[in-house]
Amino acid sequence: MAVGTTVRATQRSARQSPYKMRLVIDEIRGKNVNDALSYLQFSKKHAARQIEKTLRSAVANAEYQSREGNTNLDVDQLYIARAVVNEGPKLKRFTPAAMGRATPIHKRTSHIEIELAERVKKVKPVAKKAAPSAAAKKTPAKRAAKTGRNS
């Protein structure tokens, strides 16, 4: 994967409320892919399963794109650059209510979008060594001659 490129994966109409999905996705946004996968694997929330599937798909897309482009990819350097949960279409149903009425039920769905990017390794510049001071350059014989002492 070239530097600066991102890889996406989306899951549309996941049968889970966007509010509940956002609780989980907010926890993994900006994290390393391996850390996010381990968090999702041990999470008790149902939304974590859906998000984990999408995240694994994004990693597979990144591997495929690097193979097609003949570039090196370090999966350990991938992180979640963007993770969004949007509202999908509602399934509208009705349930019986008192006195012959019907009350609406909205079964909410979500669209999950995950975008991965590769972390750029920061290269520290090599510090130049300072030139030795004038006092350090003098040999003991020169110091003794300057002070007038013989060693």
N, C-alpha and C positions, 0 to 999 in steps of 0.2 A: 504494500500500500504506500503510495507516495506521500510525502510530507504535506500536510494541510488538507488531505482528502478525508471525507467522512463516508460512513456506510450506514445505510438505514434498513430498518425492518419495521413493518407495521402489521397490526392485527386489527381487523375491523369487526365491529358488532360483537364484541366479547360480552357474554351475558352476565354482567356484573355492573353495579352502580358506579358511575364515574367518581363519586365522592369516596367510596371505599377503595377504589383503585388508586386514587391520588394519595391516600394515606401511605400506601406501600411505595409508590413511585418516588415520592418526596424523599424517602429514606436512601434510595440508591443513586439519585441524581448526582453526577460528578465523581462517583466512586470508580475505582479500578474494577474491571470486569470480573476478575476472580473474587474480589471481596463482595461484589454485588450478588454473584451467583451463590456464594456460600450463605449470604444473608437470606436470599429468597428460598433456598433449599430448606432452611430450618425455621422459616416463618410459618406461623399457624394460620395465616389468613389465606382464604381461597384466591384472592386476587394475586397473591405471590406466584401461584402456579401459572396463571395466564401470562404474567409479566416475565416469568422465567423462560417460558416457551419463546416469547418474542425476543428476549435477550440472546438466547442460544441461536436463534435464527439470524440475528444481526452478526454474531461472531462467525457463523458459517458463511454469511454473505461476504464478510471481510476476508476470510480465507480464500474464498472463490475468486474474489476480485484481485487479490494479490497473486494468485496462481495464473489468472488470465493475463495480468499485466506484467508477469515475470518479475515481480518485486519481492523483496524480503519483508516478512511480517512477523513481528514478535507479539503474540497474543497477550503476553503478560504486560505489554505496554499500552494495550487498549483501555480506554476509559469511556464512561458514558457522558458524551458531550451534551446531549439533549434528550430529555425524556418527558413526553407529554401524554396526558390522557384527556381526550376530548369526548364529548357526549355523542352517542350514536342515536339511531332512531329508537323511539319508544314503542314497545309492544303494548297496545291499549286493550285492556280487558275490563269486564264488568263483573261485580259480585253482588249478589242479592242483599238488600238492606230492608229495614223495617218498613211496614205499611206498603209493600209491593213496589218499592223503589229499587233502583240499582245505583251503586256507587262505582265510580271509575277506579281502575288500578292501572298504574303506569309501570310496566316492567322495563327498567332502564338498561341500555346497552352502552358500551364504551368502545372508543377507537384508541389503540395504544400505538404510539410512535416512539421508537428508540433510535438514536443516532450515536454511532461510535466514532471515536477519533483516536489516533495514536499519539501518545505523549511524546513530546520532543525531549530528547535527553539533553540536559544542560551541560555543556562542556565548559569547565572552569579554565580561564586563561592561565598560562604558566607565568608565575611571578618572576620577574628578573631579579637576580641577586644584586644587592647593592655593592658598589665598588668599595673595597676595603679602605678604611680611613688612613690618613697619612701616618698616624701614630702606630698603627698596626703594621705598616710596611717597614718601619725602621727595625733593623736587627739589633740585638743586645750590644754588639760592639759599637754601633753608631750612637746608641743611647749613652753608653758609658763615656764615649769621647765627648759628647755634648755636655754632659754634667761634670766632666773633669775627673771622674773616678776610673780606676782600673779594676777590672774584675779578677 
